Amino acid sequence: MRTKLSTTVSVENYRFLERKIHSGEEANLAEAIDRVIRRVRRLENRERLAEATARYFDGLDARAVAEENELAHDFSSAAGEINFDEEL
């Protein structure tokens, strides 16, 4: 479903979107705007995840931090043994 949007943007932003269309990256203005918004939303989600992760680890006691570090080490070691080319 699509919703009609009528707005004014800066000349610089309009030129950026037009370049996306002319380069063939996007078929039209609507798709160019949708892609830019998806990228911004993804970046915002990553920021929220990073902040939540930092809060989680900041709130851990020393014993829990040691357990988390041990798990991270174990996962890292296990991942090093996987041949991803053969897993597909």
PDB file with SEQRES, HELIX, SHEET and CRYST1 records, atoms N, CA, C and O in Angstrom:
SEQRES   1 A   88  MET ARG THR LYS LEU SER THR THR VAL SER VAL GLU ASN          
SEQRES   2 A   88  TYR ARG PHE LEU GLU ARG LYS ILE HIS SER GLY GLU GLU          
SEQRES   3 A   88  ALA ASN LEU ALA GLU ALA ILE ASP ARG VAL ILE ARG ARG          
SEQRES   4 A   88  VAL ARG ARG LEU GLU ASN ARG GLU ARG LEU ALA GLU ALA          
SEQRES   5 A   88  THR ALA ARG TYR PHE ASP GLY LEU ASP ALA ARG ALA VAL          
SEQRES   6 A   88  ALA GLU GLU ASN GLU LEU ALA HIS ASP PHE SER SER ALA          
SEQRES   7 A   88  ALA GLY GLU ILE ASN PHE ASP GLU GLU LEU                      
HELIX    1 AA1 VAL A   11  HIS A   22  1                                  12    
HELIX    2 AA2 LEU A   29  ASP A   58  1                                  30    
HELIX    3 AA3 ALA A   62  GLY A   80  1                                  19    
HELIX    4 AA4 PHE A   84  GLU A   87  1                                   4    
CRYST1    1.000    1.000    1.000  90.00  90.00  90.00 P 1           1          
ATOM      1  N   MET A   1       0.848  -1.180   0.000  1.00  0.00           N  
ATOM      2  CA  MET A   1       0.000   0.000   0.000  1.00  0.00           C  
ATOM      3  C   MET A   1       0.890   1.239   0.000  1.00  0.00           C  
ATOM      4  O   MET A   1       1.918   1.273   0.676  1.00  0.00           O  
ATOM      5  N   ARG A   2       0.503   2.221  -0.735  1.00  0.00           N  
ATOM      6  CA  ARG A   2       1.267   3.454  -0.832  1.00  0.00           C  
ATOM      7  C   ARG A   2       0.374   4.608  -0.414  1.00  0.00           C  
ATOM      8  O   ARG A   2      -0.846   4.554  -0.568  1.00  0.00           O  
ATOM      9  N   THR A   3       0.990   5.645   0.111  1.00  0.00           N  
ATOM     10  CA  THR A   3       0.291   6.849   0.528  1.00  0.00           C  
ATOM     11  C   THR A   3       0.880   8.026  -0.220  1.00  0.00           C  
ATOM     12  O   THR A   3       2.098   8.126  -0.370  1.00  0.00           O  
ATOM     13  N   LYS A   4       0.043   8.898  -0.678  1.00  0.00           N  
ATOM     14  CA  LYS A   4       0.477  10.090  -1.409  1.00  0.00           C  
ATOM     15  C   LYS A   4       1.199  11.029  -0.449  1.00  0.00           C  
ATOM     16  O   LYS A   4       0.752  11.249   0.677  1.00  0.00           O  
ATOM     17  N   LEU A   5       2.326  11.582  -0.910  1.00  0.00           N  
ATOM     18  CA  LEU A   5       3.124  12.501  -0.118  1.00  0.00           C  
ATOM     19  C   LEU A   5       3.419  13.723  -0.972  1.00  0.00           C  
ATOM     20  O   LEU A   5       3.935  13.603  -2.083  1.00  0.00           O  
ATOM     21  N   SER A   6       3.098  14.873  -0.461  1.00  0.00           N  
ATOM     22  CA  SER A   6       3.393  16.108  -1.160  1.00  0.00           C  
ATOM     23  C   SER A   6       4.160  17.007  -0.203  1.00  0.00           C  
ATOM     24  O   SER A   6       3.647  17.410   0.841  1.00  0.00           O  
ATOM     25  N   THR A   7       5.396  17.312  -0.576  1.00  0.00           N  
ATOM     26  CA  THR A   7       6.238  18.102   0.317  1.00  0.00           C  
ATOM     27  C   THR A   7       7.298  18.845  -0.480  1.00  0.00           C  
ATOM     28  O   THR A   7       7.427  18.658  -1.689  1.00  0.00           O  
ATOM     29  N   THR A   8       8.040  19.671   0.197  1.00  0.00           N  
ATOM     30  CA  THR A   8       9.138  20.414  -0.400  1.00  0.00           C  
ATOM     31  C   THR A   8      10.418  19.998   0.309  1.00  0.00           C  
ATOM     32  O   THR A   8      10.466  19.926   1.537  1.00  0.00           O  
ATOM     33  N   VAL A   9      11.460  19.722  -0.482  1.00  0.00           N  
ATOM     34  CA  VAL A   9      12.749  19.343   0.088  1.00  0.00           C  
ATOM     35  C   VAL A   9      13.813  20.315  -0.426  1.00  0.00           C  
ATOM     36  O   VAL A   9      13.585  21.070  -1.371  1.00  0.00           O  
ATOM     37  N   SER A  10      14.957  20.275   0.209  1.00  0.00           N  
ATOM     38  CA  SER A  10      16.045  21.144  -0.237  1.00  0.00           C  
ATOM     39  C   SER A  10      16.499  20.727  -1.629  1.00  0.00           C  
ATOM     40  O   SER A  10      16.323  19.579  -2.039  1.00  0.00           O  
ATOM     41  N   VAL A  11      17.078  21.665  -2.336  1.00  0.00           N  
ATOM     42  CA  VAL A  11      17.588  21.403  -3.678  1.00  0.00           C  
ATOM     43  C   VAL A  11      18.643  20.300  -3.613  1.00  0.00           C  
ATOM     44  O   VAL A  11      18.676  19.416  -4.470  1.00  0.00           O  
ATOM     45  N   GLU A  12      19.490  20.352  -2.613  1.00  0.00           N  
ATOM     46  CA  GLU A  12      20.548  19.345  -2.455  1.00  0.00           C  
ATOM     47  C   GLU A  12      19.960  17.943  -2.303  1.00  0.00           C  
ATOM     48  O   GLU A  12      20.426  17.000  -2.942  1.00  0.00           O  
ATOM     49  N   ASN A  13      18.944  17.805  -1.464  1.00  0.00           N  
ATOM     50  CA  ASN A  13      18.319  16.491  -1.269  1.00  0.00           C  
ATOM     51  C   ASN A  13      17.590  16.023  -2.516  1.00  0.00           C  
ATOM     52  O   ASN A  13      17.617  14.835  -2.838  1.00  0.00           O  
ATOM     53  N   TYR A  14      16.941  16.934  -3.219  1.00  0.00           N  
ATOM     54  CA  TYR A  14      16.247  16.565  -4.451  1.00  0.00           C  
ATOM     55  C   TYR A  14      17.252  16.078  -5.498  1.00  0.00           C  
ATOM     56  O   TYR A  14      17.000  15.092  -6.190  1.00  0.00           O  
ATOM     57  N   ARG A  15      18.374  16.760  -5.614  1.00  0.00           N  
ATOM     58  CA  ARG A  15      19.413  16.341  -6.570  1.00  0.00           C  
ATOM     59  C   ARG A  15      19.966  14.970  -6.209  1.00  0.00           C  
ATOM     60  O   ARG A  15      20.236  14.151  -7.088  1.00  0.00           O  
ATOM     61  N   PHE A  16      20.134  14.722  -4.920  1.00  0.00           N  
ATOM     62  CA  PHE A  16      20.601  13.407  -4.461  1.00  0.00           C  
ATOM     63  C   PHE A  16      19.634  12.321  -4.917  1.00  0.00           C  
ATOM     64  O   PHE A  16      20.057  11.298  -5.457  1.00  0.00           O  
ATOM     65  N   LEU A  17      18.351  12.536  -4.705  1.00  0.00           N  
ATOM     66  CA  LEU A  17      17.339  11.556  -5.104  1.00  0.00           C  
ATOM     67  C   LEU A  17      17.302  11.390  -6.621  1.00  0.00           C  
ATOM     68  O   LEU A  17      17.174  10.275  -7.126  1.00  0.00           O  
ATOM     69  N   GLU A  18      17.414  12.497  -7.339  1.00  0.00           N  
ATOM     70  CA  GLU A  18      17.425  12.429  -8.797  1.00  0.00           C  
ATOM     71  C   GLU A  18      18.627  11.636  -9.307  1.00  0.00           C  
ATOM     72  O   GLU A  18      18.501  10.890 -10.278  1.00  0.00           O  
ATOM     73  N   ARG A  19      19.788  11.784  -8.669  1.00  0.00           N  
ATOM     74  CA  ARG A  19      20.975  11.010  -9.073  1.00  0.00           C  
ATOM     75  C   ARG A  19      20.722   9.516  -8.891  1.00  0.00           C  
ATOM     76  O   ARG A  19      21.165   8.709  -9.708  1.00  0.00           O  
ATOM     77  N   LYS A  20      20.021   9.147  -7.835  1.00  0.00           N  
ATOM     78  CA  LYS A  20      19.693   7.737  -7.594  1.00  0.00           C  
ATOM     79  C   LYS A  20      18.833   7.193  -8.734  1.00  0.00           C  
ATOM     80  O   LYS A  20      18.992   6.046  -9.153  1.00  0.00           O  
ATOM     81  N   ILE A  21      17.940   8.013  -9.219  1.00  0.00           N  
ATOM     82  CA  ILE A  21      17.058   7.598 -10.312  1.00  0.00           C  
ATOM     83  C   ILE A  21      17.840   7.522 -11.616  1.00  0.00           C  
ATOM     84  O   ILE A  21      17.752   6.528 -12.336  1.00  0.00           O  
ATOM     85  N   HIS A  22      18.596   8.555 -11.919  1.00  0.00           N  
ATOM     86  CA  HIS A  22      19.345   8.597 -13.181  1.00  0.00           C  
ATOM     87  C   HIS A  22      20.432   7.528 -13.256  1.00  0.00           C  
ATOM     88  O   HIS A  22      20.782   7.078 -14.347  1.00  0.00           O  
ATOM     89  N   SER A  23      20.965   7.121 -12.108  1.00  0.00           N  
ATOM     90  CA  SER A  23      21.993   6.079 -12.103  1.00  0.00           C  
ATOM     91  C   SER A  23      21.386   4.693 -12.255  1.00  0.00           C  
ATOM     92  O   SER A  23      22.100   3.715 -12.479  1.00  0.00           O  
ATOM     93  N   GLY A  24      20.071   4.614 -12.133  1.00  0.00           N  
ATOM     94  CA  GLY A  24      19.404   3.324 -12.233  1.00  0.00           C  
ATOM     95  C   GLY A  24      19.268   2.591 -10.914  1.00  0.00           C  
ATOM     96  O   GLY A  24      18.725   1.487 -10.867  1.00  0.00           O  
ATOM     97  N   GLU A  25      19.763   3.204  -9.829  1.00  0.00           N  
ATOM     98  CA  GLU A  25      19.626   2.572  -8.510  1.00  0.00           C  
ATOM     99  C   GLU A  25      18.162   2.486  -8.094  1.00  0.00           C  
ATOM    100  O   GLU A  25      17.753   1.541  -7.419  1.00  0.00           O  
ATOM    101  N   GLU A  26      17.382   3.474  -8.499  1.00  0.00           N  
ATOM    102  CA  GLU A  26      15.955   3.503  -8.175  1.00  0.00           C  
ATOM    103  C   GLU A  26      15.169   3.792  -9.444  1.00  0.00           C  
ATOM    104  O   GLU A  26      15.646   4.470 -10.354  1.00  0.00           O  
ATOM    105  N   ALA A  27      13.955   3.263  -9.482  1.00  0.00           N  
ATOM    106  CA  ALA A  27      13.125   3.434 -10.676  1.00  0.00           C  
ATOM    107  C   ALA A  27      12.451   4.795 -10.714  1.00  0.00           C  
ATOM    108  O   ALA A  27      12.213   5.346 -11.789  1.00  0.00           O  
ATOM    109  N   ASN A  28      12.142   5.340  -9.536  1.00  0.00           N  
ATOM    110  CA  ASN A  28      11.428   6.608  -9.490  1.00  0.00           C  
ATOM    111  C   ASN A  28      11.647   7.283  -8.143  1.00  0.00           C  
ATOM    112  O   ASN A  28      12.307   6.736  -7.260  1.00  0.00           O  
ATOM    113  N   LEU A  29      11.093   8.460  -8.002  1.00  0.00           N  
ATOM    114  CA  LEU A  29      11.285   9.254  -6.787  1.00  0.00           C  
ATOM    115  C   LEU A  29      10.733   8.550  -5.554  1.00  0.00           C  
ATOM    116  O   LEU A  29      11.361   8.577  -4.496  1.00  0.00           O  
ATOM    117  N   ALA A  30       9.577   7.927  -5.677  1.00  0.00           N  
ATOM    118  CA  ALA A  30       8.972   7.241  -4.533  1.00  0.00           C  
ATOM    119  C   ALA A  30       9.885   6.131  -4.010  1.00  0.00           C  
ATOM    120  O   ALA A  30      10.082   5.996  -2.802  1.00  0.00           O  
ATOM    121  N   GLU A  31      10.439   5.340  -4.929  1.00  0.00           N  
ATOM    122  CA  GLU A  31      11.336   4.266  -4.496  1.00  0.00           C  
ATOM    123  C   GLU A  31      12.616   4.813  -3.881  1.00  0.00           C  
ATOM    124  O   GLU A  31      13.140   4.239  -2.927  1.00  0.00           O  
ATOM    125  N   ALA A  32      13.118   5.907  -4.414  1.00  0.00           N  
ATOM    126  CA  ALA A  32      14.327   6.525  -3.856  1.00  0.00           C  
ATOM    127  C   ALA A  32      14.076   7.003  -2.431  1.00  0.00           C  
ATOM    128  O   ALA A  32      14.907   6.791  -1.547  1.00  0.00           O  
ATOM    129  N   ILE A  33      12.948   7.639  -2.209  1.00  0.00           N  
ATOM    130  CA  ILE A  33      12.610   8.116  -0.860  1.00  0.00           C  
ATOM    131  C   ILE A  33      12.413   6.939   0.081  1.00  0.00           C  
ATOM    132  O   ILE A  33      12.904   6.958   1.210  1.00  0.00           O  
ATOM    133  N   ASP A  34      11.696   5.908  -0.374  1.00  0.00           N  
ATOM    134  CA  ASP A  34      11.483   4.732   0.468  1.00  0.00           C  
ATOM    135  C   ASP A  34      12.810   4.104   0.897  1.00  0.00           C  
ATOM    136  O   ASP A  34      12.974   3.723   2.056  1.00  0.00           O  
ATOM    137  N   ARG A  35      13.759   3.996  -0.043  1.00  0.00           N  
ATOM    138  CA  ARG A  35      15.043   3.382   0.299  1.00  0.00           C  
ATOM    139  C   ARG A  35      15.806   4.226   1.314  1.00  0.00           C  
ATOM    140  O   ARG A  35      16.384   3.688   2.258  1.00  0.00           O  
ATOM    141  N   VAL A  36      15.811   5.528   1.129  1.00  0.00           N  
ATOM    142  CA  VAL A  36      16.501   6.405   2.076  1.00  0.00           C  
ATOM    143  C   VAL A  36      15.878   6.272   3.464  1.00  0.00           C  
ATOM    144  O   VAL A  36      16.596   6.203   4.461  1.00  0.00           O  
ATOM    145  N   ILE A  37      14.570   6.235   3.534  1.00  0.00           N  
ATOM    146  CA  ILE A  37      13.898   6.107   4.829  1.00  0.00           C  
ATOM    147  C   ILE A  37      14.208   4.755   5.465  1.00  0.00           C  
ATOM    148  O   ILE A  37      14.425   4.682   6.675  1.00  0.00           O  
ATOM    149  N   ARG A  38      14.232   3.683   4.671  1.00  0.00           N  
ATOM    150  CA  ARG A  38      14.590   2.364   5.221  1.00  0.00           C  
ATOM    151  C   ARG A  38      15.988   2.384   5.820  1.00  0.00           C  
ATOM    152  O   ARG A  38      16.226   1.811   6.883  1.00  0.00           O  
ATOM    153  N   ARG A  39      16.918   3.055   5.124  1.00  0.00           N  
ATOM    154  CA  ARG A  39      18.290   3.143   5.644  1.00  0.00           C  
ATOM    155  C   ARG A  39      18.337   3.914   6.962  1.00  0.00           C  
ATOM    156  O   ARG A  39      19.013   3.495   7.902  1.00  0.00           O  
ATOM    157  N   VAL A  40      17.635   5.019   7.033  1.00  0.00           N  
ATOM    158  CA  VAL A  40      17.609   5.813   8.263  1.00  0.00           C  
ATOM    159  C   VAL A  40      16.997   5.007   9.396  1.00  0.00           C  
ATOM    160  O   VAL A  40      17.514   5.008  10.513  1.00  0.00           O  
ATOM    161  N   ARG A  41      15.899   4.318   9.111  1.00  0.00           N  
ATOM    162  CA  ARG A  41      15.249   3.506  10.148  1.00  0.00           C  
ATOM    163  C   ARG A  41      16.174   2.398  10.635  1.00  0.00           C  
ATOM    164  O   ARG A  41      16.230   2.113  11.831  1.00  0.00           O  
ATOM    165  N   ARG A  42      16.905   1.768   9.701  1.00  0.00           N  
ATOM    166  CA  ARG A  42      17.843   0.699  10.077  1.00  0.00           C  
ATOM    167  C   ARG A  42      18.944   1.268  10.973  1.00  0.00           C  
ATOM    168  O   ARG A  42      19.310   0.649  11.973  1.00  0.00           O  
ATOM    169  N   LEU A  43      19.473   2.443  10.621  1.00  0.00           N  
ATOM    170  CA  LEU A  43      20.501   3.069  11.456  1.00  0.00           C  
ATOM    171  C   LEU A  43      19.967   3.413  12.842  1.00  0.00           C  
ATOM    172  O   LEU A  43      20.655   3.212  13.842  1.00  0.00           O  
ATOM    173  N   GLU A  44      18.741   3.930  12.902  1.00  0.00           N  
ATOM    174  CA  GLU A  44      18.142   4.246  14.201  1.00  0.00           C  
ATOM    175  C   GLU A  44      17.939   2.981  15.027  1.00  0.00           C  
ATOM    176  O   GLU A  44      18.157   2.997  16.238  1.00  0.00           O  
ATOM    177  N   ASN A  45      17.525   1.886  14.394  1.00  0.00           N  
ATOM    178  CA  ASN A  45      17.359   0.622  15.112  1.00  0.00           C  
ATOM    179  C   ASN A  45      18.691   0.126  15.654  1.00  0.00           C  
ATOM    180  O   ASN A  45      18.758  -0.376  16.776  1.00  0.00           O  
ATOM    181  N   ARG A  46      19.746   0.263  14.869  1.00  0.00           N  
ATOM    182  CA  ARG A  46      21.077  -0.145  15.325  1.00  0.00           C  
ATOM    183  C   ARG A  46      21.522   0.688  16.507  1.00  0.00           C  
ATOM    184  O   ARG A  46      22.106   0.161  17.453  1.00  0.00           O  
ATOM    185  N   GLU A  47      21.252   1.996  16.466  1.00  0.00           N  
ATOM    186  CA  GLU A  47      21.602   2.870  17.594  1.00  0.00           C  
ATOM    187  C   GLU A  47      20.862   2.441  18.853  1.00  0.00           C  
ATOM    188  O   GLU A  47      21.457   2.364  19.928  1.00  0.00           O  
ATOM    189  N   ARG A  48      19.562   2.159  18.725  1.00  0.00           N  
ATOM    190  CA  ARG A  48      18.784   1.730  19.896  1.00  0.00           C  
ATOM    191  C   ARG A  48      19.310   0.413  20.450  1.00  0.00           C  
ATOM    192  O   ARG A  48      19.397   0.241  21.666  1.00  0.00           O  
ATOM    193  N   LEU A  49      19.660  -0.518  19.568  1.00  0.00           N  
ATOM    194  CA  LEU A  49      20.211  -1.792  20.016  1.00  0.00           C  
ATOM    195  C   LEU A  49      21.541  -1.593  20.729  1.00  0.00           C  
ATOM    196  O   LEU A  49      21.787  -2.199  21.771  1.00  0.00           O  
ATOM    197  N   ALA A  50      22.390  -0.753  20.175  1.00  0.00           N  
ATOM    198  CA  ALA A  50      23.689  -0.484  20.808  1.00  0.00           C  
ATOM    199  C   ALA A  50      23.504   0.146  22.187  1.00  0.00           C  
ATOM    200  O   ALA A  50      24.201  -0.212  23.137  1.00  0.00           O  
ATOM    201  N   GLU A  51      22.565   1.082  22.293  1.00  0.00           N  
ATOM    202  CA  GLU A  51      22.304   1.728  23.585  1.00  0.00           C  
ATOM    203  C   GLU A  51      21.751   0.728  24.593  1.00  0.00           C  
ATOM    204  O   GLU A  51      22.162   0.726  25.753  1.00  0.00           O  
ATOM    205  N   ALA A  52      20.822  -0.122  24.160  1.00  0.00           N  
ATOM    206  CA  ALA A  52      20.239  -1.125  25.050  1.00  0.00           C  
ATOM    207  C   ALA A  52      21.295  -2.133  25.487  1.00  0.00           C  
ATOM    208  O   ALA A  52      21.306  -2.562  26.641  1.00  0.00           O  
ATOM    209  N   THR A  53      22.177  -2.509  24.575  1.00  0.00           N  
ATOM    210  CA  THR A  53      23.248  -3.451  24.903  1.00  0.00           C  
ATOM    211  C   THR A  53      24.198  -2.833  25.921  1.00  0.00           C  
ATOM    212  O   THR A  53      24.604  -3.489  26.880  1.00  0.00           O  
ATOM    213  N   ALA A  54      24.545  -1.582  25.709  1.00  0.00           N  
ATOM    214  CA  ALA A  54      25.440  -0.896  26.656  1.00  0.00           C  
ATOM    215  C   ALA A  54      24.791  -0.803  28.036  1.00  0.00           C  
ATOM    216  O   ALA A  54      25.448  -1.037  29.050  1.00  0.00           O  
ATOM    217  N   ARG A  55      23.500  -0.459  28.074  1.00  0.00           N  
ATOM    218  CA  ARG A  55      22.805  -0.399  29.374  1.00  0.00           C  
ATOM    219  C   ARG A  55      22.801  -1.757  30.059  1.00  0.00           C  
ATOM    220  O   ARG A  55      22.994  -1.846  31.272  1.00  0.00           O  
ATOM    221  N   TYR A  56      22.578  -2.821  29.279  1.00  0.00           N  
ATOM    222  CA  TYR A  56      22.564  -4.177  29.838  1.00  0.00           C  
ATOM    223  C   TYR A  56      23.900  -4.501  30.487  1.00  0.00           C  
ATOM    224  O   TYR A  56      23.951  -4.932  31.639  1.00  0.00           O  
ATOM    225  N   PHE A  57      24.990  -4.289  29.737  1.00  0.00           N  
ATOM    226  CA  PHE A  57      26.293  -4.629  30.274  1.00  0.00           C  
ATOM    227  C   PHE A  57      26.716  -3.703  31.410  1.00  0.00           C  
ATOM    228  O   PHE A  57      27.414  -4.138  32.326  1.00  0.00           O  
ATOM    229  N   ASP A  58      26.307  -2.434  31.367  1.00  0.00           N  
ATOM    230  CA  ASP A  58      26.621  -1.519  32.463  1.00  0.00           C  
ATOM    231  C   ASP A  58      25.935  -1.935  33.761  1.00  0.00           C  
ATOM    232  O   ASP A  58      26.427  -1.638  34.850  1.00  0.00           O  
ATOM    233  N   GLY A  59      24.804  -2.621  33.646  1.00  0.00           N  
ATOM    234  CA  GLY A  59      24.048  -3.023  34.832  1.00  0.00           C  
ATOM    235  C   GLY A  59      24.446  -4.364  35.414  1.00  0.00           C  
ATOM    236  O   GLY A  59      23.907  -4.766  36.445  1.00  0.00           O  
ATOM    237  N   LEU A  60      25.374  -5.068  34.786  1.00  0.00           N  
ATOM    238  CA  LEU A  60      25.762  -6.388  35.271  1.00  0.00           C  
ATOM    239  C   LEU A  60      26.731  -6.294  36.439  1.00  0.00           C  
ATOM    240  O   LEU A  60      27.547  -5.376  36.523  1.00  0.00           O  
ATOM    241  N   ASP A  61      26.619  -7.271  37.345  1.00  0.00           N  
ATOM    242  CA  ASP A  61      27.612  -7.348  38.421  1.00  0.00           C  
ATOM    243  C   ASP A  61      28.851  -8.070  37.884  1.00  0.00           C  
ATOM    244  O   ASP A  61      28.839  -8.589  36.768  1.00  0.00           O  
ATOM    245  N   ALA A  62      29.913  -8.100  38.685  1.00  0.00           N  
ATOM    246  CA  ALA A  62      31.205  -8.629  38.234  1.00  0.00           C  
ATOM    247  C   ALA A  62      31.096 -10.101  37.834  1.00  0.00           C  
ATOM    248  O   ALA A  62      31.719 -10.522  36.859  1.00  0.00           O  
ATOM    249  N   ARG A  63      30.316 -10.881  38.572  1.00  0.00           N  
ATOM    250  CA  ARG A  63      30.181 -12.310  38.252  1.00  0.00           C  
ATOM    251  C   ARG A  63      29.505 -12.506  36.896  1.00  0.00           C  
ATOM    252  O   ARG A  63      29.929 -13.345  36.102  1.00  0.00           O  
ATOM    253  N   ALA A  64      28.466 -11.738  36.638  1.00  0.00           N  
ATOM    254  CA  ALA A  64      27.747 -11.845  35.372  1.00  0.00           C  
ATOM    255  C   ALA A  64      28.631 -11.390  34.207  1.00  0.00           C  
ATOM    256  O   ALA A  64      28.574 -11.973  33.124  1.00  0.00           O  
ATOM    257  N   VAL A  65      29.441 -10.360  34.423  1.00  0.00           N  
ATOM    258  CA  VAL A  65      30.367  -9.896  33.381  1.00  0.00           C  
ATOM    259  C   VAL A  65      31.356 -11.005  33.041  1.00  0.00           C  
ATOM    260  O   VAL A  65      31.653 -11.242  31.871  1.00  0.00           O  
ATOM    261  N   ALA A  66      31.864 -11.682  34.067  1.00  0.00           N  
ATOM    262  CA  ALA A  66      32.804 -12.781  33.834  1.00  0.00           C  
ATOM    263  C   ALA A  66      32.133 -13.900  33.040  1.00  0.00           C  
ATOM    264  O   ALA A  66      32.746 -14.470  32.137  1.00  0.00           O  
ATOM    265  N   GLU A  67      30.886 -14.219  33.365  1.00  0.00           N  
ATOM    266  CA  GLU A  67      30.150 -15.246  32.626  1.00  0.00           C  
ATOM    267  C   GLU A  67      29.937 -14.827  31.166  1.00  0.00           C  
ATOM    268  O   GLU A  67      30.112 -15.636  30.254  1.00  0.00           O  
ATOM    269  N   GLU A  68      29.565 -13.586  30.953  1.00  0.00           N  
ATOM    270  CA  GLU A  68      29.365 -13.083  29.592  1.00  0.00           C  
ATOM    271  C   GLU A  68      30.667 -13.142  28.796  1.00  0.00           C  
ATOM    272  O   GLU A  68      30.663 -13.520  27.625  1.00  0.00           O  
ATOM    273  N   ASN A  69      31.770 -12.772  29.423  1.00  0.00           N  
ATOM    274  CA  ASN A  69      33.071 -12.811  28.748  1.00  0.00           C  
ATOM    275  C   ASN A  69      33.462 -14.248  28.394  1.00  0.00           C  
ATOM    276  O   ASN A  69      34.021 -14.500  27.326  1.00  0.00           O  
ATOM    277  N   GLU A  70      33.166 -15.183  29.293  1.00  0.00           N  
ATOM    278  CA  GLU A  70      33.470 -16.589  29.022  1.00  0.00           C  
ATOM    279  C   GLU A  70      32.632 -17.106  27.843  1.00  0.00           C  
ATOM    280  O   GLU A  70      33.144 -17.806  26.969  1.00  0.00           O  
ATOM    281  N   LEU A  71      31.358 -16.755  27.830  1.00  0.00           N  
ATOM    282  CA  LEU A  71      30.500 -17.150  26.717  1.00  0.00           C  
ATOM    283  C   LEU A  71      30.990 -16.547  25.397  1.00  0.00           C  
ATOM    284  O   LEU A  71      31.023 -17.227  24.371  1.00  0.00           O  
ATOM    285  N   ALA A  72      31.362 -15.290  25.432  1.00  0.00           N  
ATOM    286  CA  ALA A  72      31.859 -14.632  24.214  1.00  0.00           C  
ATOM    287  C   ALA A  72      33.107 -15.328  23.706  1.00  0.00           C  
ATOM    288  O   ALA A  72      33.260 -15.534  22.502  1.00  0.00           O  
ATOM    289  N   HIS A  73      33.990 -15.687  24.606  1.00  0.00           N  
ATOM    290  CA  HIS A  73      35.215 -16.388  24.213  1.00  0.00           C  
ATOM    291  C   HIS A  73      34.880 -17.745  23.601  1.00  0.00           C  
ATOM    292  O   HIS A  73      35.437 -18.116  22.568  1.00  0.00           O  
ATOM    293  N   ASP A  74      33.967 -18.488  24.239  1.00  0.00           N  
ATOM    294  CA  ASP A  74      33.588 -19.806  23.726  1.00  0.00           C  
ATOM    295  C   ASP A  74      32.959 -19.704  22.338  1.00  0.00           C  
ATOM    296  O   ASP A  74      33.285 -20.492  21.450  1.00  0.00           O  
ATOM    297  N   PHE A  75      32.064 -18.742  22.148  1.00  0.00           N  
ATOM    298  CA  PHE A  75      31.425 -18.565  20.838  1.00  0.00           C  
ATOM    299  C   PHE A  75      32.445 -18.158  19.780  1.00  0.00           C  
ATOM    300  O   PHE A  75      32.390 -18.626  18.643  1.00  0.00           O  
ATOM    301  N   SER A  76      33.359 -17.299  20.151  1.00  0.00           N  
ATOM    302  CA  SER A  76      34.385 -16.858  19.216  1.00  0.00           C  
ATOM    303  C   SER A  76      35.266 -18.030  18.797  1.00  0.00           C  
ATOM    304  O   SER A  76      35.591 -18.178  17.619  1.00  0.00           O  
ATOM    305  N   SER A  77      35.647 -18.848  19.749  1.00  0.00           N  
ATOM    306  CA  SER A  77      36.472 -20.016  19.443  1.00  0.00           C  
ATOM    307  C   SER A  77      35.721 -20.992  18.549  1.00  0.00           C  
ATOM    308  O   SER A  77      36.293 -21.528  17.600  1.00  0.00           O  
ATOM    309  N   ALA A  78      34.451 -21.225  18.840  1.00  0.00           N  
ATOM    310  CA  ALA A  78      33.650 -22.159  18.051  1.00  0.00           C  
ATOM    311  C   ALA A  78      33.463 -21.642  16.623  1.00  0.00           C  
ATOM    312  O   ALA A  78      33.520 -22.421  15.671  1.00  0.00           O  
ATOM    313  N   ALA A  79      33.244 -20.364  16.471  1.00  0.00           N  
ATOM    314  CA  ALA A  79      33.035 -19.789  15.135  1.00  0.00           C  
ATOM    315  C   ALA A  79      34.292 -19.902  14.288  1.00  0.00           C  
ATOM    316  O   ALA A  79      34.206 -20.012  13.065  1.00  0.00           O  
ATOM    317  N   GLY A  80      35.452 -19.876  14.919  1.00  0.00           N  
ATOM    318  CA  GLY A  80      36.694 -19.988  14.184  1.00  0.00           C  
ATOM    319  C   GLY A  80      36.891 -21.367  13.546  1.00  0.00           C  
ATOM    320  O   GLY A  80      37.687 -21.522  12.620  1.00  0.00           O  
ATOM    321  N   GLU A  81      36.164 -22.356  14.047  1.00  0.00           N  
ATOM    322  CA  GLU A  81      36.282 -23.721  13.533  1.00  0.00           C  
ATOM    323  C   GLU A  81      35.303 -24.004  12.391  1.00  0.00           C  
ATOM    324  O   GLU A  81      35.361 -25.078  11.793  1.00  0.00           O  
ATOM    325  N   ILE A  82      34.422 -23.081  12.083  1.00  0.00           N  
ATOM    326  CA  ILE A  82      33.414 -23.297  11.043  1.00  0.00           C  
ATOM    327  C   ILE A  82      33.973 -22.862   9.693  1.00  0.00           C  
ATOM    328  O   ILE A  82      34.502 -21.759   9.551  1.00  0.00           O  
ATOM    329  N   ASN A  83      33.849 -23.728   8.726  1.00  0.00           N  
ATOM    330  CA  ASN A  83      34.210 -23.401   7.347  1.00  0.00           C  
ATOM    331  C   ASN A  83      32.909 -23.020   6.645  1.00  0.00           C  
ATOM    332  O   ASN A  83      32.164 -23.895   6.201  1.00  0.00           O  
ATOM    333  N   PHE A  84      32.634 -21.722   6.542  1.00  0.00           N  
ATOM    334  CA  PHE A  84      31.372 -21.269   6.018  1.00  0.00           C  
ATOM    335  C   PHE A  84      31.163 -21.651   4.557  1.00  0.00           C  
ATOM    336  O   PHE A  84      30.022 -21.785   4.114  1.00  0.00           O  
ATOM    337  N   ASP A  85      32.237 -21.827   3.809  1.00  0.00           N  
ATOM    338  CA  ASP A  85      32.112 -22.231   2.405  1.00  0.00           C  
ATOM    339  C   ASP A  85      31.536 -23.635   2.279  1.00  0.00           C  
ATOM    340  O   ASP A  85      30.823 -23.928   1.319  1.00  0.00           O  
ATOM    341  N   GLU A  86      31.833 -24.493   3.227  1.00  0.00           N  
ATOM    342  CA  GLU A  86      31.330 -25.864   3.194  1.00  0.00           C  
ATOM    343  C   GLU A  86      29.963 -26.018   3.846  1.00  0.00           C  
ATOM    344  O   GLU A  86      29.331 -27.065   3.708  1.00  0.00           O  
ATOM    345  N   GLU A  87      29.502 -25.006   4.545  1.00  0.00           N  
ATOM    346  CA  GLU A  87      28.216 -25.072   5.243  1.00  0.00           C  
ATOM    347  C   GLU A  87      27.036 -24.846   4.314  1.00  0.00           C  
ATOM    348  O   GLU A  87      25.907 -25.200   4.653  1.00  0.00           O  
ATOM    349  N   LEU A  88      27.280 -24.259   3.144  1.00  0.00           N  
ATOM    350  CA  LEU A  88      26.178 -23.958   2.233  1.00  0.00           C  
ATOM    351  C   LEU A  88      25.795 -25.137   1.388  1.00  0.00           C  
ATOM    352  O   LEU A  88      24.881 -25.039   0.569  1.00  0.00           O  
TER     353      LEU A  88                                                      
END                                                                             
